[in-house]
Amino acid sequence: MALWMGVLVGLAPPPLSILRVTPEVEPSETAAAEMVETIASFSVCTHDSPLMMRMVLSFLSVFILASAVRAKDLPVLRTIAEITRLTPEEAKLGYPVELSGMVVTFSKPEIATLFVHDGSRGIFVSRPVLPWDSGPVQGDLVDVIGITEPGNFAPSIKGTGSAGASVRVTGHGPMIEPKKVYGAEFGMPGRDCDWVSVEAQVIEVTIRYGDIVVECQSGTFPFFILLKGPLSETSIPWGLAEKKIRARGVVASSFNSVRQMTRRFLRVSSLSEIETIGSEFEPQSPTIVTKANELFRLGGAGSVDLVRLNGVSTFTQPGRGFYLQTEDGSIWIQTAQPIAALPGTVIEVEGRPMAGDVKPFLRARSLKLQGVTTSPQPIAMSATEALDTRNDSELVVLEGVLLDIQHSDDGEMLELRDGKAVFRCLVPWENVERSSKSTFVVGSRVRVTGVAKISASGTNDPMQENHSLMLLTRSRRDVRILELPPYWTAEKVTYVAVATFFLMLGLFGLTRVRRLREDEARRREFEAVLVERGRFAREIHDSLAQGLTSISLQLECVPDVIQTDPKLARHHVERARGLVSESLKEARRTIWNLRPLALGEADLASALRRFTNDLGEAGHVIFSQEIEGTPRPLPPEHEAALLRIAQEAITNAVRYASPGRVNTRLRYGSDWFTLIVCDDGKGFDVTGNAGKGFGLTSMAERVAALDGSFTIESSPGKGTEVSVTLTT
């Protein structure tokens, strides 16, 4: 009946054709019915056309309706094995699917991800993102109704129209036992969607876009464990790094546009599915030999298999590998073996395939040179065409305008533009000095021959997207300049305008800077005057004031003994007169900016003993001195400052603290010196007296000028200790 309706649509006169007869069809025939309607509408516009045209439309309608009838008669698939055996073309027909008693192995409704398992195989179920629907959870028993679709890597299940597959929860039970896989067996393409347990060595734990990514190595096969985040900071399993683990989860893959696996993942629902262990694991032996274009395809060779390829080398990178052009495409051969392979060398390679960024590559185990042939000719194309996955590792020719030149350890990196596409080109140094000026000119139009190397974005996304292109040239001869840039380019005009502006700005700036320097010179001159005044104030205070204090102490003793011991009184007077003479000399030396008199004659310890001996003749205070370490000469400015500080500390103690004993301690270290002056006098409140009195301020300023440390420890009734430490 449907066939005759197609004939009627094509051959009927206008009154019948305009009715747009549509047969009663099932959902699987929707696309065919829509095409019949389109043809029927077209026939209304062409009913005056020749009979031949109308006959062609009639037979086209018959073909489409016949396809719909075949789709309607497709058998119902009731096991996952039946679905995964379908080719992409067969899965595209939309076989009806009715699965019962499936076990949910992974479910994340917020990212439309659902995997189910029937005890022997697993499969992906396509569902729309439904934030309000919690969906089934791991361990649920579900019934799934839908139709097949080819998927981007393996057949999967979807719903009809825009709705997702129907998933009905029928119960909840214990999880099925995962299949144990070891080493590179985990990397077999056919493991996709399986519920497995794998032992691995953790390399690193990272966070990407809020998800936990565990980089692992199982035997010789690298893969990643993905855990949907976010997790709290304390829950992130940083401690898994460098541990041996056993993880269970669903096998997932990243793939390119030609249905080749590029990365392998293990999706886990929670951290409880990852446990640390201590046992070793061994990879299984390879079993399959296949072709380059079958690497990592579903049902094709994986990293556990041994592959033998024959081809012609196009580009060799010593110590890293070479690019091999085979009869079904080019591939990167990774090997550290020394190989004298020039372009055109015929090579037989045996090794294991590995998943790359956008295309598999081969890790070579053995190499055989079989002769030399004509060097492969490059393929001319645009940069946009070169970004196709098929062209990765191919020898190509591109043209573009040179935008920028950068130097690296490997060579000159040229940035070029071809239309809207921007790509890079690496030119080896060869005999050109790295520091020399580039022979290429920005703005030139060039033709580049090299091997295309494509980088992908979305590392953890199921579908890889080609992101950037770089050409690896074999020598500088692979870059040919087609046209030099004009002298006055828009860039040069911009530079001249900018330079003129900055020249005017510079003239203004120079005038401004000169004025600021004059102001700064006057300010520094004024500050120098202030500093010099402060220095003289300290010198006068430390020399004249201390000398007058000593004189005062000698004269104060005279009234006490003049009646009972005139001889002692005369001694104090003579001593005071001697101190007056010394103070006068010291004042003159201070004015002439000479070193202290005492240090001009002896070292620091001797100068301090002489000073305390002069004060001790009054008989009221006992002075003592201790030396620790090996005495050595100190820098003159250090000795001068330390002498003044010690004199000030001792004088203050005698004048204000009424001590019975004053001790001076000198400590010599390997690269430091410490002076300590302590007394057993009445002490004072350090906090309450901070900043009061010129003597304390003078001591602190002297120490600060020499980048030393200065401390005073005292409290009422407990004496005082002054400490100074300088680096020598």
URFENQUI-V530793 format. One record per residue. N is the residue number from 0. PHI is phi in radians with two decimals (* if undefined). OMEGA is omega in radians with two decimals (NA if undefined). Layout:
n = [N:N]
phi = [PHI:PHI]
omega = [OMEGA:OMEGA]
This chain:
n = [0:1:2:3:4:5:6:7:8:9:10:11:12:13:14:15:16:17:18:19:20:21:22:23:24:25:26:27:28:29:30:31:32:33:34:35:36:37:38:39:40:41:42:43:44:45:46:47:48:49:50:51:52:53:54:55:56:57:58:59:60:61:62:63:64:65:66:67:68:69:70:71:72:73:74:75:76:77:78:79:80:81:82:83:84:85:86:87:88:89:90:91:92:93:94:95:96:97:98:99:100:101:102:103:104:105:106:107:108:109:110:111:112:113:114:115:116:117:118:119:120:121:122:123:124:125:126:127:128:129:130:131:132:133:134:135:136:137:138:139:140:141:142:143:144:145:146:147:148:149:150:151:152:153:154:155:156:157:158:159:160:161:162:163:164:165:166:167:168:169:170:171:172:173:174:175:176:177:178:179:180:181:182:183:184:185:186:187:188:189:190:191:192:193:194:195:196:197:198:199:200:201:202:203:204:205:206:207:208:209:210:211:212:213:214:215:216:217:218:219:220:221:222:223:224:225:226:227:228:229:230:231:232:233:234:235:236:237:238:239:240:241:242:243:244:245:246:247:248:249:250:251:252:253:254:255:256:257:258:259:260:261:262:263:264:265:266:267:268:269:270:271:272:273:274:275:276:277:278:279:280:281:282:283:284:285:286:287:288:289:290:291:292:293:294:295:296:297:298:299:300:301:302:303:304:305:306:307:308:309:310:311:312:313:314:315:316:317:318:319:320:321:322:323:324:325:326:327:328:329:330:331:332:333:334:335:336:337:338:339:340:341:342:343:344:345:346:347:348:349:350:351:352:353:354:355:356:357:358:359:360:361:362:363:364:365:366:367:368:369:370:371:372:373:374:375:376:377:378:379:380:381:382:383:384:385:386:387:388:389:390:391:392:393:394:395:396:397:398:399:400:401:402:403:404:405:406:407:408:409:410:411:412:413:414:415:416:417:418:419:420:421:422:423:424:425:426:427:428:429:430:431:432:433:434:435:436:437:438:439:440:441:442:443:444:445:446:447:448:449:450:451:452:453:454:455:456:457:458:459:460:461:462:463:464:465:466:467:468:469:470:471:472:473:474:475:476:477:478:479:480:481:482:483:484:485:486:487:488:489:490:491:492:493:494:495:496:497:498:499:500:501:502:503:504:505:506:507:508:509:510:511:512:513:514:515:516:517:518:519:520:521:522:523:524:525:526:527:528:529:530:531:532:533:534:535:536:537:538:539:540:541:542:543:544:545:546:547:548:549:550:551:552:553:554:555:556:557:558:559:560:561:562:563:564:565:566:567:568:569:570:571:572:573:574:575:576:577:578:579:580:581:582:583:584:585:586:587:588:589:590:591:592:593:594:595:596:597:598:599:600:601:602:603:604:605:606:607:608:609:610:611:612:613:614:615:616:617:618:619:620:621:622:623:624:625:626:627:628:629:630:631:632:633:634:635:636:637:638:639:640:641:642:643:644:645:646:647:648:649:650:651:652:653:654:655:656:657:658:659:660:661:662:663:664:665:666:667:668:669:670:671:672:673:674:675:676:677:678:679:680:681:682:683:684:685:686:687:688:689:690:691:692:693:694:695:696:697:698:699:700:701:702:703:704:705:706:707:708:709:710:711:712:713:714:715:716:717:718:719:720:721:722:723:724:725:726:727]
phi = [*:-1.09:-1.13:-1.14:-1.14:-1.13:-1.13:-1.11:-1.06:-1.40:-1.83:-1.12:-1.18:-0.93:-1.04:-1.38:-1.10:-1.22:-1.27:0.94:-1.08:-2.16:-1.27:-1.29:-2.27:-1.42:-0.97:-1.18:-1.77:-1.02:-1.08:-1.14:-1.09:-1.13:-1.18:-1.08:-1.08:-1.10:-1.16:-1.10:-1.09:-1.14:-1.17:-1.09:-1.39:-2.11:-1.19:-1.58:-1.32:-1.02:-1.06:-1.06:-1.04:-1.21:-1.20:-1.05:-1.09:-1.11:-1.17:-1.12:-1.09:-1.07:-1.10:-1.16:-1.16:-1.14:-1.10:-1.11:-1.12:-1.10:-1.08:-1.15:-1.61:-1.09:-1.30:-1.41:-1.63:-2.08:-2.33:-1.21:-1.05:-1.11:-1.27:-1.23:-1.36:-1.23:-1.34:-0.98:-1.16:-1.19:-1.11:-1.20:-1.19:1.40:-1.05:-1.19:-2.21:-2.40:-1.91:-2.13:1.19:-1.29:-1.80:-1.32:-1.72:-2.74:-2.54:-2.41:-1.03:-1.18:-2.09:0.94:-2.14:-2.52:-2.09:-2.19:-2.48:-1.88:1.78:-2.19:-2.42:-2.07:-2.70:-1.63:-1.96:-1.43:-2.43:-1.26:-1.28:-2.19:-1.05:-1.50:-1.85:-1.22:1.24:-1.21:-2.06:-1.03:1.72:-1.18:-1.66:-2.34:-1.88:-2.10:-2.21:-3.11:-2.35:-1.39:-2.48:-1.20:1.16:-1.60:-2.40:-2.37:-1.00:-2.46:-2.02:-2.33:-1.68:-1.52:1.17:-1.55:-1.39:-1.39:-1.08:-1.39:-2.18:-2.06:-1.39:-1.94:2.94:-2.52:-2.49:-1.18:-1.20:-1.24:-1.27:-1.24:-1.37:-1.44:-2.17:-2.30:0.98:-1.20:-1.04:-1.12:-1.49:-1.11:-0.95:-1.18:-1.39:-0.97:1.34:-1.26:-1.70:-2.30:-2.18:-2.35:-1.75:-2.70:-1.80:-1.36:-1.68:-2.74:-2.01:-2.32:-2.08:-2.29:0.95:1.52:-1.63:-1.57:-2.09:-1.87:-1.45:-2.28:-2.44:-1.91:1.15:-1.76:-1.81:-1.52:-2.75:-2.23:-1.76:-1.93:-2.18:-1.11:-1.83:-1.49:-1.98:-1.16:-1.01:-1.36:-1.63:-1.16:-1.40:-1.05:-1.22:-1.28:-0.98:1.12:-1.83:-1.55:-2.30:-2.17:-2.19:-2.15:3.10:-1.79:-1.31:-2.28:-2.44:-1.75:-2.63:-1.80:-1.29:-1.96:1.10:-1.86:-1.23:-1.97:-2.60:-2.10:-2.24:-2.16:-1.52:-2.02:-1.48:-2.75:-1.15:-1.15:-1.53:-2.12:-2.25:-1.48:-2.37:-2.22:-1.52:-1.52:-2.45:-2.14:-1.27:-1.41:-1.35:-1.21:-2.35:-2.11:-2.04:-2.54:-1.73:-1.12:-1.31:-1.73:-1.11:1.05:-1.44:-1.06:1.53:-1.65:-1.31:-2.11:-1.24:-1.48:-1.60:-1.75:-2.12:-2.09:-2.19:-2.14:-3.02:-2.06:-1.26:-2.00:-2.81:-2.03:-2.04:-0.94:1.43:-2.14:2.63:-2.71:-1.71:-2.08:-1.67:-1.84:-1.21:-2.15:2.13:-1.70:-2.59:-1.49:-1.86:-1.64:-2.81:-1.71:-1.21:-1.17:-2.53:-1.56:-1.95:-1.51:-0.96:1.84:-1.31:-1.50:-2.30:-1.84:-2.07:-2.21:-3.08:-1.89:-1.29:-2.25:-1.37:-1.83:-1.09:-2.19:-2.72:-1.10:-2.31:-2.01:-1.62:-1.24:-1.88:-2.61:-2.32:-2.36:-1.46:-2.00:2.31:-2.29:-2.28:-1.15:-1.09:-1.00:-1.50:-1.25:-1.74:-1.41:-2.83:-1.54:-1.13:-1.11:-1.17:-1.14:-1.29:-1.18:-0.97:-1.06:-1.59:-1.10:1.35:-1.45:-1.49:-2.27:-2.16:-2.22:-2.08:-3.00:-1.68:-1.28:-1.71:-2.74:-2.30:-2.27:-1.76:-2.38:-1.15:-1.53:2.73:-1.53:-1.74:-1.71:-1.86:-2.22:-2.18:-2.12:1.19:-1.63:-1.57:-1.99:-2.42:-2.02:-2.49:-1.76:-1.91:-1.14:-1.21:0.95:-1.67:-1.49:-1.13:-1.14:-1.49:-1.31:-1.23:-1.13:-1.46:-1.62:-2.06:-1.06:1.75:-1.29:-1.70:-2.25:-2.02:-2.08:-1.94:-3.02:-1.53:-1.36:-2.13:-1.80:-1.85:-1.95:-1.80:1.21:-0.97:-1.75:-1.46:-1.02:-1.77:-1.29:-2.00:-1.18:-1.97:-2.52:-2.23:-2.36:-1.74:-1.76:-1.52:-1.46:-2.82:-1.18:-1.22:-1.37:-1.95:-2.04:-1.43:-1.57:-2.73:-1.39:-1.30:-1.14:-1.12:-1.56:-1.64:-1.03:-1.18:-1.16:-1.04:-1.10:-1.08:-1.12:-1.10:-1.15:-1.10:-1.08:-1.07:-1.27:-1.12:-1.08:-1.13:-1.18:-1.07:-1.11:-1.15:-1.09:-1.09:-1.14:-1.14:-1.06:-1.15:-1.15:-1.14:-1.10:-1.08:-1.15:-1.10:-1.11:-1.13:-1.16:-1.10:-1.15:-1.13:-1.11:-1.09:-1.11:-1.11:-1.12:-1.10:-1.11:-1.12:-1.12:-1.09:-1.15:-1.11:-1.13:-1.14:-1.32:-1.78:-1.14:-1.09:-1.19:-1.10:-1.09:-1.10:-1.09:-1.09:-1.06:-1.09:-1.16:-1.24:-1.15:-1.40:-1.12:-1.03:-1.27:-2.13:-1.15:-1.47:-1.55:-2.53:-0.99:-1.12:-1.17:-1.11:-1.12:-1.10:-1.11:-1.13:-1.09:-1.15:-1.09:-1.14:-1.10:-1.17:-1.07:-1.13:-1.16:-1.12:-1.12:-1.09:-1.12:-1.10:-1.11:-1.13:-1.11:-1.08:-1.51:1.00:-1.66:-1.19:-1.01:-0.99:-1.10:-1.32:-1.18:-1.94:-2.70:-1.43:-1.12:-1.09:-1.16:-1.08:-1.22:-1.13:-1.10:-1.11:-1.23:-1.10:-1.10:-1.27:-1.30:-1.21:-1.21:1.49:-1.52:-2.24:-1.73:-1.86:-2.43:-2.44:-2.19:-2.17:-2.02:1.51:-1.70:-1.07:-2.64:-1.12:-1.82:-0.96:-0.92:-1.18:-1.20:-1.09:-1.09:-1.16:-1.11:-1.07:-1.11:-1.14:-1.12:-1.05:-1.13:-1.14:-1.17:-1.07:-1.07:-1.12:-1.15:-1.30:-1.96:-1.72:0.87:-1.44:-1.66:-2.55:-2.24:-2.02:-1.99:-2.08:-2.00:-2.02:-1.82:-1.80:-1.15:-2.42:-2.62:-2.51:-2.20:-1.97:-2.21:-2.09:-2.29:-2.41:-1.86:-1.34:-1.38:1.15:-2.82:-1.47:-1.10:-1.12:-1.24:-1.86:-1.09:1.47:-1.73:1.54:-1.23:-1.11:-1.11:-1.09:-1.10:-1.08:-1.07:-1.16:-1.10:-1.15:-1.08:-1.13:-1.83:1.00:-1.85:-2.02:-2.38:-2.36:-2.24:-2.10:-2.85:-2.70:-0.95:1.47:-2.15:1.36:-2.43:-2.30:-1.91:-2.23:-2.31:-2.17:-2.18:-1.50:-1.96]
omega = [-3.13:-3.14:3.13:3.10:3.09:3.13:-3.13:3.14:-3.08:-2.99:-3.06:3.06:-3.05:-3.12:3.12:-3.11:-3.06:3.09:3.11:-3.09:3.12:-3.12:3.03:-3.07:3.04:3.13:-3.12:-3.13:-3.04:-3.10:3.14:-3.14:3.12:3.11:3.10:3.11:3.13:3.14:3.12:3.10:3.14:-3.14:3.09:-3.11:-3.03:-3.10:3.07:-3.10:3.11:-3.11:-3.12:3.12:-3.10:3.10:3.09:3.12:3.14:-3.12:3.06:3.10:3.13:-3.13:-3.12:-3.13:3.09:3.09:3.12:3.13:3.11:3.11:-3.13:-3.08:3.13:-3.13:3.08:3.12:-3.02:3.07:3.13:3.14:3.12:-3.12:-3.06:3.09:-3.12:2.98:3.10:3.13:3.13:3.14:-3.13:3.14:3.10:3.07:3.06:-3.08:3.03:-3.13:-3.13:3.06:3.10:3.10:3.11:3.13:3.11:-3.12:3.03:-3.09:-3.10:3.07:3.07:-3.10:3.14:3.07:3.09:-3.05:-3.13:-3.14:3.12:-3.14:3.07:-3.12:3.12:3.12:-3.11:3.11:3.09:3.09:-3.14:-3.07:-3.09:-3.09:3.14:3.09:3.10:3.13:-3.12:-3.13:3.09:2.98:-3.03:2.94:-3.09:3.09:3.13:3.10:-3.12:2.98:-3.06:-3.06:3.12:3.13:-3.13:3.10:3.13:-3.08:3.08:3.08:3.10:-3.13:-3.12:-3.12:3.08:3.10:3.11:-3.13:-3.10:-3.13:-3.14:3.14:3.12:-3.12:3.12:3.14:3.08:3.14:-3.14:3.10:-3.12:3.09:-3.07:3.03:-3.05:3.07:3.10:-3.10:3.12:-3.11:-3.11:3.12:-3.08:3.11:-3.14:3.04:-2.96:2.97:-3.06:3.05:-3.02:3.03:3.12:3.10:-3.06:3.04:-3.12:3.05:3.12:-3.13:3.09:3.14:3.11:3.13:-3.14:3.13:-3.01:3.04:3.09:-3.01:3.09:-3.03:3.09:3.07:-3.11:2.98:-3.13:3.06:-3.11:3.13:0.00:3.02:3.07:-3.08:-3.11:-3.10:-3.11:-3.03:3.13:-3.07:3.13:-3.09:3.12:3.09:2.97:-3.04:2.92:-3.09:3.05:-3.11:-3.10:3.13:3.10:-3.03:2.84:-3.03:3.12:-3.03:3.12:2.99:3.03:3.12:3.10:3.09:3.11:-3.13:2.96:3.13:3.10:-3.09:-3.10:3.12:-3.13:3.14:3.07:3.11:3.13:3.13:-3.13:-3.07:3.09:3.10:-3.08:3.08:3.08:-3.10:3.09:-3.07:-2.98:2.98:-3.04:-3.13:-3.08:-3.08:3.10:-3.08:3.06:2.92:3.12:-3.06:-3.12:-3.09:3.08:-3.03:3.11:-3.04:3.07:-3.06:3.06:-3.11:3.03:3.13:-3.11:-3.12:3.09:-3.09:-3.12:3.02:-3.05:3.12:-3.12:-3.12:-3.13:3.10:-3.06:3.08:3.14:-3.11:-3.13:3.08:-3.12:-3.09:3.08:3.09:-3.11:3.11:3.06:-3.13:3.07:-3.11:-3.13:-3.07:3.03:3.06:-3.11:3.12:3.11:-3.02:2.95:-3.06:3.03:-3.12:-3.10:3.09:3.09:3.11:3.11:-3.12:-3.13:-3.07:3.11:3.03:-3.06:3.03:-2.96:3.02:3.10:-3.10:3.07:3.06:-3.05:3.10:-3.11:3.10:3.13:3.13:-3.13:3.11:3.14:3.14:3.12:-3.14:3.07:3.13:3.12:3.11:-3.12:-3.14:3.09:-3.08:-3.10:-3.06:3.07:-3.13:3.13:3.05:-3.02:3.05:3.12:3.03:3.14:3.11:-3.11:-3.10:-3.03:3.11:3.10:3.14:3.07:3.14:-3.08:-3.12:3.10:3.12:-3.14:3.05:-3.04:3.10:3.05:-3.03:3.12:-3.09:3.08:3.12:-3.12:-3.12:3.13:-3.14:-3.10:-3.09:-3.04:-3.09:-3.13:3.11:-3.10:-3.11:-3.09:-3.14:-3.11:3.09:3.11:-3.09:3.11:-3.12:3.13:3.00:-3.02:3.02:-3.03:3.02:-3.13:3.12:-3.11:3.08:-3.04:3.05:-3.08:3.01:-3.14:-3.03:-3.06:3.10:-3.14:-3.13:-3.14:3.08:3.11:-2.95:-3.06:-3.08:3.04:3.07:3.06:-3.13:-3.11:3.13:3.12:3.10:3.11:3.10:-3.10:3.13:3.13:-3.06:3.09:-3.13:3.03:-3.07:-3.11:3.07:3.11:-3.14:3.14:3.10:3.11:3.13:-3.13:3.13:3.14:3.14:3.11:3.14:-3.10:3.06:3.09:3.12:3.13:3.10:3.09:-3.12:3.13:3.11:-3.14:-3.13:3.13:3.12:3.13:3.11:3.09:3.09:-3.14:3.12:3.10:-3.14:3.14:3.11:3.13:3.13:3.11:3.09:3.14:3.14:3.14:3.09:3.12:3.14:3.12:3.12:3.13:-3.12:-3.14:-3.13:-3.06:-3.11:-3.08:-3.09:3.14:3.10:3.11:3.11:3.12:3.11:-3.13:3.14:3.13:-3.10:3.11:-3.14:-3.06:-3.11:-3.08:-3.03:-3.05:-3.14:-3.03:-3.07:-3.12:-3.13:3.11:3.13:3.12:3.12:3.14:3.14:3.12:3.14:3.11:3.12:3.08:3.12:3.09:-3.14:3.14:3.13:3.11:3.10:-3.14:3.11:3.11:3.13:3.11:3.13:3.14:3.05:3.09:3.06:3.12:-3.09:-3.04:-3.12:3.08:-3.07:-3.06:3.10:-3.05:-3.11:-3.14:3.13:3.14:3.10:3.12:-3.13:-3.13:3.08:3.11:3.12:-3.05:-3.12:3.08:3.05:-3.10:-3.04:3.07:3.14:3.09:-3.12:3.11:3.09:3.12:-3.11:-3.12:-3.13:3.11:3.10:3.09:3.07:-3.08:-3.11:3.09:-3.11:3.14:-3.13:-3.13:3.10:-3.14:-3.14:3.13:3.11:-3.14:-3.12:-3.14:-3.14:3.12:-3.14:-3.13:-3.05:-2.96:-2.96:-3.09:-3.09:2.99:-3.10:3.04:-3.10:3.08:-3.09:3.12:-3.13:3.12:3.05:-3.11:3.13:3.13:3.10:3.13:3.05:3.12:3.05:-3.12:3.12:3.13:-3.11:-3.01:3.07:3.13:3.14:-3.08:-3.11:-3.10:-3.10:-3.13:3.10:3.14:3.10:-3.11:-3.09:3.13:3.12:3.14:3.12:-3.13:-3.13:3.12:-3.13:-3.14:-3.14:3.14:3.12:3.12:3.10:-3.05:-3.14:3.03:3.09:-3.13:3.01:-3.09:3.08:-3.06:3.08:-3.08:3.06:3.10:-3.08:3.11:3.09:3.13:3.04:-3.08:NA]
